[in-house]
Amino acid sequence: MDGWEFLNVGRTVPVWAETPVVVVSASDRLPADRRVRAVLKKPFDLAVLSNAIHSILNGRGSARPS
């Protein structure tokens, strides 16, 4: 199971349906998915991950760092 399959299965569990998701990928070609709150390209800096998480937790909407 890859991450996208995991996300699809997880979204069928009511308690996980609205859980914010941060995708970390080496791929330049990620599908647009409104359920994903942030996309980080590998390699990434921990400060970028921290900023994305803080943005999500503080209700500032989606974080799309590069």
Secondary structure, 3 states (H helix, E strand, C coil): CCHHHHHHHHCCCHHHCCCCEEEEECCCCCCCCCCEEEEEECCCCHHHHHHHHHHHHCCCCCCCCC
